[in-house]
Amino acid sequence: MKVSRRKNVRAGIDLSPMLDVIFQLILFFLVSTTFAVLPGIKLNLPESATSENTEASGVTISVEEDGTMFFNEEQITEDQLSLKLKEVELGPYTTETYPVSISADYNVKNGTLVKIFDVLRMNSFSAVSLRTTDKK
């Protein structure tokens, strides 16, 4: 009697549907995720219990603890600040209404802030706000 051997059946798993689902999940999370734009300048802002939100447009002058100054994200010196303010395109604003935000580290010397305010006043900018964090 002849015994026939059964052929070995190799079972395989089709991964295509699983890859399609994973790809769609990745696309969903990429599209639905909101990315926060964090400033590249690290500051320890002072706390304030009476702080208010201000307009985000305009110019931001940042001062680090060691006195390094930034005009928006460009590093400048105190002498270059006046020149940068004169180059600002005001659009529908005037110098009196153009928003200027000052972000100064908690440990920045008062003299540095006074110099910045002097330069702003000499260039007729008066809509100036100081950035702070909410008091906890």
C-alpha positions in Angstrom: 0.0 0.0 0.0 1.3 3.3 -1.0 1.1 6.0 1.7 0.8 9.4 0.3 2.4 12.2 2.3 0.5 15.3 2.8 2.1 18.4 1.4 3.3 20.8 4.0 1.1 23.8 3.9 3.0 27.0 4.8 0.6 29.4 6.3 1.5 33.1 5.7 0.0 36.3 7.1 -0.8 39.0 4.7 0.5 42.2 6.3 -0.8 44.6 3.7 -4.1 45.5 5.4 -2.3 46.0 8.7 0.3 48.3 7.1 -2.5 50.3 5.4 -4.2 50.8 8.8 -0.9 51.9 10.4 -0.2 54.3 7.6 -3.7 55.9 7.9 -3.2 56.2 11.7 0.1 57.9 11.2 -1.5 60.3 8.7 -4.4 61.0 11.1 -2.1 61.9 14.0 0.2 64.1 11.8 -2.8 66.0 10.5 -4.6 66.4 13.8 -1.6 67.4 15.9 -1.0 71.0 16.5 2.6 72.1 16.8 3.5 74.7 19.4 5.9 77.4 18.2 8.2 77.9 21.1 10.6 80.7 21.2 14.2 79.8 20.7 15.4 82.2 23.4 15.3 80.8 26.9 14.2 83.4 29.5 13.1 83.2 33.1 10.3 85.8 32.9 9.2 87.5 36.1 5.8 86.6 37.6 2.9 89.0 37.8 -0.5 88.6 39.4 -2.0 91.4 37.2 -0.6 90.5 33.8 -2.9 90.9 30.7 -2.7 89.4 27.3 -1.4 91.7 24.6 -1.2 91.6 20.8 1.3 89.1 19.5 2.2 91.0 16.3 4.9 93.7 16.2 8.4 93.6 17.5 9.8 91.6 20.4 12.9 92.7 22.1 14.4 89.9 24.3 17.2 90.3 26.9 18.9 87.4 28.4 20.4 87.3 31.9 23.9 88.1 30.7 22.6 91.1 28.7 22.5 89.5 25.3 19.8 91.3 23.3 17.6 90.0 20.5 15.5 92.0 18.1 12.8 89.4 17.2 15.2 86.4 16.8 18.3 88.4 15.6 21.0 89.0 18.1 21.9 92.7 18.3 23.8 95.2 20.5 22.3 98.1 22.3 23.7 100.5 19.7 22.0 98.6 16.9 18.5 98.7 18.5 17.8 102.3 17.3 18.8 101.4 13.7 16.6 98.3 13.8 13.6 100.3 15.1 14.0 102.7 12.2 13.9 99.9 9.7 10.6 98.5 11.0 7.8 98.5 8.5 4.8 99.9 10.4 2.0 99.0 7.9 -1.3 100.4 9.2 0.3 101.5 12.5 2.1 104.6 13.6 5.1 104.5 15.8 2.8 105.5 18.7 0.5 102.5 18.2 2.9 99.9 16.8 3.1 97.0 19.4 6.5 96.4 21.0 7.0 93.6 23.5 10.0 93.4 25.8 10.9 90.0 27.2 13.5 90.4 29.8 14.9 87.7 32.1 14.1 88.0 35.8 17.7 88.8 36.6 18.3 91.5 33.9 19.6 94.7 35.4 17.2 97.6 35.7 19.7 99.8 33.8 19.5 97.6 30.7 15.7 98.0 30.7 15.9 101.8 31.1 18.3 102.0 28.1 15.8 100.0 26.0 12.9 102.2 27.1 15.0 105.3 26.3 15.7 104.1 22.8 12.0 103.3 22.3 11.0 106.7 23.4 13.6 108.4 21.2 12.1 106.6 18.2 8.5 107.5 19.3 7.4 104.0 20.2 4.9 104.1 23.0 2.8 100.9 22.8 5.3 98.9 24.9 4.5 95.9 27.0 6.6 93.8 29.3 6.2 90.0 29.1 5.6 88.2 32.3 4.3 84.8 33.5 1.2 84.3 35.5 1.8 84.2 39.3 0.9 80.7 40.6 
